[in-house]
Amino acid sequence: MSSEYDITDTLDVKGQSCPMPIVKTKQAIDDLTAGDVLEVVATDSGSISDIQGWADGTDGVELLEQVEDGDRYTHYVKKAA
């Protein structure tokens, strides 16, 4: 599946469970610049609600989309200005 986003970096957290997808997403976002889009690929179904909640409660990030494809969950997170 291809994305319509201009992806700056991809974070692979497949096989990792909570809280690691969130911890690593935060670390990766901190390394990006405003406007960059991080693609996070996970296999933990809990990452859907975890990343949504983290993005909602965190200034400077925007959750663009979450895609569920079988046991693979892809999240698109943008670092805001």
Buried (B, 14 or more C-beta within 10 A) or exposed (E): EEEEBEEBEEBEBEEBBEEBBBEBBBEBBEEBEEEBBBBBBBBBEBBBEBBEEBBEEBEEBEBBBBBEEEEEBBBBBBBEE
